[in-house]
Amino acid sequence: MQKRSDHPPIGGSRAVRLDSFGGPEVMDIREVPAPRAGPGQVRVRVTAAGLNPMDWIMTADADTAARFGLSLPAGFGTDYAGVVDQAGDGVCGFATGYRVFGSALSRAVADFVVIDPVGEIAANEAHHTPDGVDDRTAATLAIAGRTASAALAVIDPGPDDTVLIGGAAGGVGVFAVQLARMAGARVIGTGSATSSDYLRDLGAEPVAYGDGLADRVRALAPGGVTAAIDLHGTETAHAARELGVPDGRICTIAAHIDGVSTANGANAAPGALEEVARLVAAGRLRVPIAASFSVEQIRRAVRLQAGRHVHGKVVIDL
């Protein structure tokens, strides 16, 4: 369990709050009343919260926030890990002292979150943290792990495949590269020049993104590419088409292309997140933590994560 940056005040707690939608500059740490677990709910003392692009995207403006059902004042962050410290009447399978991780849509960066243990995916859920998985790592799993699993399910890689993964050094790429390699596929990952060693360490063969991507991939894999996942936009997907990959074996997560499937965490198969956690606990899947920050450094952490050049995951310690 990670060291907390401070203890919450008696009867209250800290939470990141936004009184207007916008960038990191509108985020503040507030003292708020400590929530209490009601019937069928658990309260989690959060020890770590993992950041994802969707966190700042959905709070960047009012129209996007409304699509996610958010209103002001809003919280921030979705992935969390911690310890159950209250259990309401009728809760089964969870008790005080249990280590848990999961999602609390746009409210995870707080000392406490109240969760329905059988709640909705990526909005309100708790899972048991396996032994051998620390809280910082557990706090990175829910969104990125599920999204990678859903994308891999679309292209269904195997030992005969060469898979091109765009944005392979990012938070979802960490999982996608390793899961594709576990399936036996050769993986080529796009990234910047500074990410080459990092991608090789994950098991991918690096290739620079940008103009001429298809030609560089063709030179690296003269036998052809058979599947592709674009984790950033559309560049990798269009390059895959140029290389002859059929639309049915191309997947995007952050953009729409007619004829190409789009995946997100909500599309993941039941049990996908638990399987990712088991792989981490078994030492078969690594989750590099690029940086960790105290909750008091939330603005700095979000600026780093939103720059989209982080190799791995960014975590807030509470």
JOBELMO-V6858 format. One record per backbone hydrogen bond with DSSP energy under -1.0 kcal/mol. CO is the residue of the C=O (numbers start at 1). NH is the residue of the N-H. Records with the same first field share a line. If there is no record, write none. Layout:
CO = NH / NH
//
This chain:
9 = 12
11 = 34
13 = 32
14 = 111
15 = 30
17 = 28
18 = 74
23 = 26
24 = 27
28 = 17
30 = 15
32 = 13
38 = 41
41 = 88
42 = 115
43 = 85 / 86
44 = 113
45 = 83
47 = 318
48 = 81
49 = 316
52 = 55
53 = 57
54 = 58
57 = 60
59 = 22
61 = 65
62 = 66
63 = 67
65 = 70
66 = 69
74 = 18
76 = 109
77 = 107 / 108
78 = 104
80 = 102
81 = 47 / 48
82 = 100
83 = 45
84 = 97
86 = 43
88 = 91
89 = 40
95 = 98
98 = 84
99 = 129
100 = 82
101 = 127
102 = 80
103 = 125
104 = 107
108 = 110
109 = 16
111 = 46
113 = 44
115 = 42
116 = 119
120 = 123 / 124
123 = 105
127 = 101
130 = 133
134 = 138
135 = 139
137 = 140
138 = 141
141 = 145
142 = 146
143 = 147
144 = 148
145 = 149
146 = 150
147 = 151
148 = 152
149 = 153
150 = 154
151 = 155
152 = 156
158 = 161
161 = 186
162 = 226 / 227
163 = 188
164 = 229
165 = 190
166 = 231
167 = 170
169 = 312
170 = 174
172 = 176
173 = 177
174 = 178
175 = 179
176 = 180
177 = 181
178 = 182
179 = 183
180 = 185
181 = 184
186 = 163
187 = 205
188 = 165
189 = 207
190 = 168
191 = 209
192 = 195
193 = 196
195 = 199
196 = 200
197 = 201
198 = 202
199 = 203 / 204
205 = 189
207 = 191
210 = 213
212 = 216
213 = 217
214 = 218
215 = 219
216 = 220
217 = 221
221 = 224
227 = 164
228 = 251
229 = 166
230 = 253
234 = 238
235 = 239
236 = 240
237 = 241
238 = 242
239 = 243
240 = 245
241 = 244
246 = 249
247 = 250
249 = 228
251 = 230
252 = 263
257 = 260
261 = 252
264 = 267
265 = 268
269 = 272
271 = 275
272 = 276
273 = 277
274 = 278
275 = 279
276 = 280
277 = 281
278 = 282
279 = 284 / 285
280 = 283
288 = 313
291 = 315
293 = 317
294 = 297
295 = 298
297 = 301
298 = 302
299 = 303
300 = 304
301 = 305
302 = 306
305 = 308
310 = 312
313 = 290 / 291
314 = 51
315 = 293
316 = 49
317 = 295
//
